[in-house]
Amino acid sequence: MLGNFSYYNPTKLYFGDESLKFLKDELKSYGPVVLLNYGSGSVKRNGIYDMVVAILREAGKTIVENPGVMTNPTLEKLHEGVNIARENKVDLILAIGGGSVCDYSKAVAASTYYEGDYWEQFWLKQQNPDEDQRILPVGCILTMAGTGSEMNAGTVITDAEHTFKVGHVFDSRLMPKFSILNPRYTMTVPDNQMKAGIYDIMNHIMEQYFSDFDDNTSDYIAEGLMRSVIHSSRIAVKNPQDYEARSNIMWTATWALNTLIGLGKKEDWMVHMIGHSVGAWTHAPHGYALASVSMAYYKRAMQPGLPKFVRFAKNVWNISGKDMTDEQIATAGLQALREWMQEIGLPLTISALGATEEMIPGITETTVVYPAGYLNLSKEDITEILRESL
């Protein structure tokens, strides 16, 4: 390993089918007013909402509700949450849902006590709150595996008016104080959300893996995580109620993006940057947007990153490489990735998500571009990738 780093992760995790029982003990550390953020209502239909509310009431908490947090949370919804938190003098934000609700809750936590334009400061300028600014604590009760938001400081917000989706990774103060991970809760989401989450996990790992050429322990961990999600995804797609597969997917999702496997490395998040823009224009699930542009991107990155793509083929996909050139091995690895994506039912084109040729200039314009991984892309390169992905 050639990089220099420090590592700190303050999030406390409770994992397993009895993990919710620990919520009561966690609540003792926080004041009386709890802001409950959740999505469109599935948590009410599947009974999770009722269980959480019962625990909150038993703990004597005042519950303030903020339902309707959507996939790709909007700036307008962020304003709404901030106003609710301010008006009710909230002591704790509790997110019930997937990555979007967790992301959104951290965004509200950062913004509630910021006196200026938090959208401009935190997302457009990519700044963190001042050291003396109050930040609300966040807890997550996860119902979907994919984003890793339960153990990181990342947030993604969409300015729907300008079709602009922006992520910002805050400092460790914005990491959830605790997260509750019950794999059974992930069985309540529709199959398309499960599949989108699976690819989000895989791509989180690849974004950190496809950079540098040194012998890095982080890459060995990443390869194991990728093999795990590939194996478990095949089981879960055939039998979504398989607890072991769903628990492994959920645990892999957490470790894919809690900062561990990026240590000592450069990272490449350009599939995410392009995917964010595709998602803003098509409203597709995040993992689907990533899948739709991945093959075109990685084909372009393969040549400058050839040694790592050869390693990917051999160590992740078990391609022997006998009597093959390095380029043939790397190509076979990408073909194995493509076949797995098809096998589990992921979209491989942006047109499958509703994108058209006419949208490409707008998607290109709203894609954030920066040097990363093995490529330094221009806006013209983004346009070519999008056209190859149609």
C-alpha positions in Angstrom: 0.0 0.0 0.0 1.4 3.3 -1.0 -1.2 5.8 0.3 -1.4 7.7 3.5 -4.6 7.8 5.5 -6.4 7.9 8.8 -9.5 5.9 9.5 -12.4 6.7 11.8 -16.0 5.5 11.7 -18.3 6.4 14.6 -21.5 4.5 13.5 -22.7 1.8 15.8 -24.4 -1.1 13.9 -27.0 -3.5 15.1 -27.4 -6.4 12.7 -29.7 -9.4 12.5 -33.4 -10.3 12.7 -33.6 -9.1 16.3 -31.7 -5.9 15.8 -34.7 -3.5 16.3 -34.9 -4.4 20.0 -31.8 -2.3 20.5 -33.5 0.9 19.4 -35.0 1.5 22.9 -31.5 1.6 24.5 -30.2 4.0 21.8 -33.1 6.4 22.4 -32.0 7.0 26.0 -29.1 9.1 24.6 -31.2 11.7 22.9 -33.8 14.4 23.7 -37.6 14.1 23.6 -38.4 15.1 20.1 -37.8 12.6 17.2 -38.3 13.5 13.6 -39.4 10.4 11.7 -38.5 10.4 8.0 -39.8 7.8 5.7 -40.9 7.2 2.1 -44.2 6.6 0.3 -45.8 4.5 3.0 -44.5 1.0 2.4 -43.2 1.0 6.0 -46.7 1.3 7.1 -48.0 -1.5 5.0 -45.3 -3.9 6.0 -45.7 -3.2 9.8 -42.2 -1.7 10.4 -43.6 1.8 11.0 -45.9 0.5 13.8 -43.1 -1.4 15.5 -40.9 1.7 15.5 -43.6 4.0 16.7 -44.5 1.7 19.5 -40.9 1.7 20.7 -40.7 5.5 20.4 -43.9 5.9 22.5 -42.7 3.5 25.1 -39.6 5.6 25.4 -41.7 8.7 26.0 -40.7 10.4 22.8 -42.6 13.1 20.9 -42.9 12.0 17.3 -42.8 14.5 14.4 -43.5 12.8 11.1 -42.1 13.7 7.6 -43.4 11.1 5.1 -43.0 11.1 1.4 -39.2 11.1 1.0 -38.8 10.0 -2.6 -36.2 8.1 -4.5 -33.7 10.8 -5.6 -34.8 13.3 -2.8 -35.4 16.7 -4.1 -34.2 20.1 -2.9 -37.8 21.1 -2.4 -38.3 18.1 0.0 -35.0 19.1 1.8 -36.4 22.6 2.4 -39.6 21.0 3.8 -37.6 18.7 6.2 -35.4 21.5 7.4 -38.4 23.7 8.2 -40.1 20.8 10.1 -36.9 20.2 12.1 -36.5 23.9 12.9 -40.1 24.5 13.9 -40.3 21.4 16.2 -36.8 21.8 17.8 -36.0 18.2 16.9 -33.4 16.3 19.0 -33.0 13.2 16.8 -33.7 12.4 13.2 -34.7 8.7 12.7 -34.8 7.5 9.1 -36.9 4.4 8.2 -36.2 3.2 4.6 -33.5 2.8 2.1 -30.5 4.9 1.1 -32.6 7.8 -0.2 -34.2 8.3 3.2 -30.9 7.9 5.0 -29.2 10.3 2.6 -32.0 12.8 3.0 -32.0 12.6 6.8 -28.2 13.5 6.9 -28.9 16.4 4.6 -31.6 17.7 6.9 -29.2 17.1 9.9 -26.5 19.2 8.2 -28.8 22.0 7.0 -31.2 22.7 9.9 -28.8 25.0 11.9 -27.0 26.5 8.9 -28.0 30.1 8.6 -27.1 30.7 4.9 -27.9 28.9 1.6 -27.2 25.3 2.5 -27.7 24.1 -1.0 -25.1 26.4 -2.4 -22.7 25.9 0.5 -22.9 22.1 1.0 -23.7 20.7 -2.4 -22.7 23.3 -5.0 -19.5 24.4 -3.2 -18.9 21.0 -1.5 -18.2 22.6 1.9 -18.7 21.1 5.3 -20.5 22.8 8.2 -18.3 24.9 10.5 -16.8 23.2 13.5 -19.1 25.1 15.9 -22.3 24.6 13.9 -24.9 22.3 15.6 -25.6 19.1 13.6 -28.6 17.0 14.5 -27.9 13.3 15.2 -29.2 10.7 12.8 -30.2 7.1 13.3 -31.2 4.7 10.5 -33.5 1.7 10.3 -32.7 0.2 7.0 -35.2 -1.5 4.7 -33.2 -1.7 1.5 -29.6 -2.8 0.9 -27.5 -0.9 -1.6 -26.2 2.6 -0.8 -24.2 2.0 2.4 -25.7 5.3 3.6 -26.2 3.6 7.0 -22.5 3.8 7.7 -21.2 6.8 5.8 -21.5 10.6 5.5 -22.8 10.7 2.0 -25.9 12.6 0.8 -27.4 13.0 -2.7 -29.9 15.7 -3.4 -31.6 16.6 -6.7 -32.5 20.1 -7.8 -35.5 19.0 -9.9 -36.1 22.5 -11.3 -32.7 22.4 -13.0 -32.4 18.6 -13.5 -29.2 18.6 -11.4 -28.4 15.7 -9.0 -25.5 16.4 -6.7 -23.8 14.2 -4.1 -21.7 15.4 -1.2 -19.7 13.3 1.3 -19.6 15.3 4.6 -17.1 14.8 7.3 -17.6 12.1 10.0 -19.9 14.3 12.1 -22.7 13.4 9.6 -22.3 9.7 9.9 -25.3 8.1 11.5 -24.9 7.6 15.3 -26.4 4.2 15.0 -28.0 2.0 12.3 -30.3 -1.0 12.6 -29.9 -3.6 9.9 -32.5 -6.4 9.8 -32.2 -8.4 6.6 -35.8 -9.4 6.8 -36.8 -5.8 6.2 -35.1 -5.9 2.8 -37.5 -8.6 1.8 -40.4 -6.1 1.9 -39.1 -4.0 -1.1 -40.0 -4.8 -4.7 -37.7 -7.0 -6.8 -36.6 -4.1 -9.0 -35.4 -2.2 -6.0 -33.5 -5.2 -4.7 -31.8 -5.6 -8.1 -31.0 -1.9 -8.3 -29.5 -2.1 -4.8 -27.4 -5.1 -5.8 -25.8 -3.2 -8.6 -25.3 -0.1 -6.5 -23.3 -2.3 -4.2 -21.2 -3.8 -7.0 -20.5 -0.4 -8.5 -19.5 1.2 -5.2 -16.8 -1.5 -5.0 -15.7 -1.1 -8.6 -15.5 2.7 -8.3 -12.9 2.2 -5.6 -11.2 -0.9 -7.1 -10.5 0.4 -10.6 -7.7 2.8 -9.7 -4.0 2.5 -9.0 -1.7 -0.5 -9.6 0.0 -1.0 -6.3 -0.4 -4.2 -4.2 -3.1 -2.8 -1.9 -4.8 -4.7 0.8 -8.0 -2.8 0.1 -8.2 -4.4 -3.3 -8.1 -7.9 -1.8 -11.0 -7.0 0.5 -12.9 -5.5 -2.5 -12.5 -8.7 -4.5 -13.9 -10.7 -1.7 -16.9 -8.4 -1.4 -17.5 -8.5 -5.2 -17.5 -12.3 -5.1 -19.9 -12.3 -2.2 -22.4 -10.0 -3.9 -22.3 -12.0 -7.2 -22.9 -15.3 -5.4 -25.6 -14.0 -3.1 -27.4 -12.0 -5.8 -27.9 -15.1 -7.9 -29.6 -16.8 -5.0 -31.7 -13.8 -4.0 -33.0 -13.2 -7.5 -34.2 -16.8 -7.7 -35.6 -16.7 -4.1 -36.0 -13.2 -2.7 -37.0 -14.7 0.7 -33.6 -16.5 1.2 -32.5 -14.9 4.5 -28.8 -15.9 4.2 -28.5 -14.4 0.8 -30.3 -11.2 1.8 -28.2 -10.9 4.9 -24.9 -11.3 3.0 -26.1 -8.7 0.5 -27.0 -6.3 3.3 -23.7 -6.7 5.1 -21.7 -6.4 1.8 -23.5 -3.1 1.0 -22.4 -1.6 4.3 -18.7 -2.6 3.8 -18.8 -1.5 0.2 -19.1 2.1 1.1 -18.2 2.8 4.7 -14.8 4.2 3.5 -12.8 1.0 4.4 -12.0 -0.3 0.9 -11.0 3.2 -0.4 -8.2 3.5 2.1 -4.8 4.2 0.6 -6.2 4.6 -2.9 -7.3 7.0 -5.5 -11.0 6.4 -6.3 -13.0 6.7 -9.5 -16.6 7.9 -9.2 -17.3 8.8 -12.8 -19.9 6.0 -13.4 -21.7 7.6 -10.4 -21.4 11.1 -11.8 -22.8 10.0 -15.2 -25.4 7.8 -13.5 -26.5 10.7 -11.3 -27.2 12.8 -14.3 -29.0 10.0 -16.1 -31.1 9.4 -13.0 -32.0 13.1 -12.8 -33.3 13.1 -16.4 -35.1 9.7 -16.3 -36.0 9.3 -12.6 -34.7 5.8 -12.8 -33.6 3.9 -9.6 -30.0 4.8 -8.8 -28.6 1.3 -9.4 -30.3 1.0 -12.7 -28.8 4.3 -13.9 -25.4 3.1 -12.9 -25.9 -0.2 -14.7 -27.0 1.5 -17.9 -23.7 3.4 -18.5 -21.2 0.9 -16.9 -20.3 -1.2 -19.9 -19.5 1.8 -22.1 -17.4 3.4 -19.4 -15.4 0.3 -18.4 -14.7 -0.6 -22.0 -13.1 2.8 -22.3 -11.2 2.5 -19.0 -9.9 -1.1 -19.7 -6.9 -0.2 -21.9 -5.3 2.4 -19.6 -6.2 0.2 -16.6 -5.3 -3.1 -18.2 -3.4 -4.8 -15.3 -6.3 -4.1 -12.9 -8.9 -5.4 -15.4 -6.9 -8.5 -15.8 -6.8 -9.0 -12.1 -10.6 -8.4 -12.0 -11.2 -11.1 -14.6 -9.0 -13.6 -12.8 -9.8 -13.0 -9.1 -13.5 -12.0 -9.3 -14.7 -14.0 -12.3 -12.3 -17.0 -12.1 -11.1 -16.6 -15.7 -7.9 -18.7 -16.0 -6.3 -16.7 -18.7 -4.5 -19.7 -20.2 -3.4 -19.1 -23.7 -4.9 -15.6 -23.7 -3.4 -12.2 -24.0 -3.9 -9.7 -21.2 -6.4 -7.8 -23.4 -8.4 -11.0 -24.1 -8.5 -11.8 -20.3 -9.7 -8.3 -19.4 -12.3 -8.4 -22.2 -13.5 -11.7 -20.9 -13.9 -10.2 -17.4 -16.0 -7.4 -18.7 -18.1 -9.9 -20.7 -18.6 -11.9 -17.5 -19.7 -8.7 -15.7 -22.2 -8.1 -18.6 -23.6 -11.6 -18.5 -24.1 -11.4 -14.7 -25.9 -8.1 -15.1 -28.2 -9.7 -17.7 -28.7 -12.7 -15.5 -30.0 -10.8 -12.6 -32.2 -8.5 -14.8 -30.4 -5.2 -14.9 -30.9 -2.6 -17.7 -27.8 -2.3 -19.9 -28.8 0.9 -21.8 -30.1 4.3 -20.9 -32.8 3.9 -23.5 -34.2 1.1 -21.4 -34.7 3.8 -18.7 -36.5 6.2 -21.1 -33.5 8.3 -22.2 -33.5 9.6 -25.7 -30.9 11.0 -28.1 -32.4 14.4 -27.5 -31.7 14.2 -23.8 -27.9 13.5 -24.3 -26.8 17.2 -24.4 -28.7 17.9 -21.2 -27.4 14.8 -19.4 -23.9 15.7 -20.5 -24.2 19.3 -19.3 -25.4 18.2 -15.9 -22.7 15.6 -15.4 -20.0 16.6 -12.9 -16.6 15.7 -14.4 -13.3 15.4 -12.6 -10.0 13.5 -13.0 -10.4 10.0 -11.6 -9.3 6.4 -12.0 -7.6 5.7 -15.3 -9.5 8.3 -17.4 -9.6 12.1 -17.6 -12.9 12.6 -19.3 -14.0 15.7 -21.3 -17.6 16.6 -21.9 -17.2 15.2 -25.4 -16.2 11.9 -23.8 -19.3 11.9 -21.7 -21.4 12.4 -24.8 -19.7 9.5 -26.5 -20.3 7.2 -23.5 -23.9 8.2 -23.4 -24.4 7.5 -27.1 -22.7 4.1 -26.7 -25.1 3.4 -23.9 -28.3 4.2 -25.8 
